[in-house]
């Protein structure tokens, strides 16, 4: 475990110390973000071109939505440009609302469609197939949590992110948990139903906002350049397109695995919500605000999923 931890930290520090990377970060804000955007768009155009030649428009849209959802971390990090701290009540409420949104999206955009599609393939067995997927998804995140060094959300609430090493481990945790969210977005587009995919993309993007803020604020507190802190927070969300590409490619090529894949994505997200997000909202006696925020987030996402889409 120590060897894995030291290897990951060495890779992180080498990236931060890479001269070309430093030169880009030292540019004026407009040039810096223009450079990042240009490189990012070039890479995405290459991927989009490949997807368009191989798959149909729904697959390309699914990959695009996983990118936009991942950029929610960057949106959430933007307030770090103007503040150095946030009240625990507000942060807990934001996480509670994010948890409610994700719970509703998991139920209405993954589990219910997965059961319906499973019953079409195997009449009467859809719920069991999805249940098996839920167990596999939760087990996958559990193993990742056990094997990879990281810190949990409660370190943010405890104000213990006081070193670069701790922040690096927390960033690793956010990155690990963003992968199944991107996977879920990709899988939700797999049966060609854009309704479920768009609803889940919105949910994941909203849920990423407090995560981006949770990454950026400790970096600013350690004296990081504010734009650099926002950039690092944004990078944690860019693992989601990888999960999105993997999910939508697999279910497009092998449609029979879609019910299991939907259950897998739902199980992974349920594990993250119950292991990381909800417990953090009950720290420092601010749970009542977070509870009502969770209810509100669930209701809003339920309406978005069932009425607007």
Residue, then its C-alpha position, 0 to 999 in steps of 0.5 A: x500500500x505504501x509503495x502504491x501511495x508513494x508511486x501515485x504521489x510521485x506521478x502527481x508531483x512530477x506533473x506539477x513540476x513539469x516545466x511545460x505545464x508550469x509555463x502554461x499555468x504561468x500564462x495570463x488567465x485568458x491565454x492559459x484557459x485558451x491553451x487548455x481549451x484548445x488541447x482539450x477540444x482537439x482531443x475530443x474532436x479526435x474521439x468524436x470523429x472515431x465515434x462518429x465513424x463507428x457508432x451512431x449519433x446517440x453514442x456520440x451524444x452520450x460521450x459528449x454528455x459525460x464530458x459536460x457532466x465531468x466539467x461540473x467539478x470545474x464549475x463548482x471550483x469557480x467560487x474558490x476564485x473569490x472565497x477562501x472558506x465556506x460555512x459548514x451549513x452551506x457545504x453540507x446542504x450542497x452535498x445533501x442536495x447532490x446526494x438527493x439528485x443522485x439518488x433520484x437519478x439512480x432510481x429513475x434513470x438506471x434501475x427502472x429502465x434496467x429492470x424494464x430492459x432486463x424483462x424484455x430480454x429475460x421475462x420475469x428475471x429483469x430485477x434479478x439481473x439488475x440486482x446482481x449488477x448492483x452488487x457487482x458495482x458496489x463490490x467494485x468501488x469497495x475494492x477500489x477504496x481498499x486498494x487505492x490510497x485516498x482520503x474521505x470527505x470527512x477530512x474536508x469537514x474536519x478541516x484536516x486538509x493541511x498538507x499537499x500529501x493529504x490533498x493529493x490523496x483526497x483528489x485521488x478519492x474524488x477521481x476514483x469516484x468520478x469514474x463510475x459516474x461517467x460510466x453511468x452516464x455512458x450506460x444510460x445512453x446505451x439503449x438509445x434512449x436519450x431521455x434517461x441519458x440527459x437526465x442522468x447527465x444533469x444529475x451527475x453534473x450537479x453532484x460534481x459542483x460541491x466536489x469541485x469546491x471541496x478540492x479547490x478551497x483546500x488548495x487555495x488555503x495552502x497558498x496555491x494560485x487560485x486559477x491553478x486550484x480551479x484547473x486541478x479541480x477541473x481535472x478530477x472530473x475529466x476521468x468521467x469521459x473515460x468511464x462514459x466512453x467505456x460504458x457506452x461502447x460496451x453496451x452499444x456493442x453488446x446490448x445484452x449486458x445493458x441491464x447488468x451494466x445499469x445495475x453495476x453503475x447504480x450500485x457503484x453510485x449508491x456506494x459512493x452516496x452512502x459511503x462518502x456523501x451522506x455521512x459527511x453531511x451529518x458532521x458538526x451537527x448540520x444534518x437537518x439542513x442537509x436532510x431537507x436539501x437531500x429531499x429537495x434534490x430528490x424531488x427536483x430530479x424526480x420531476x426533471x426525469x419524469x415530467x420534463x424529459 
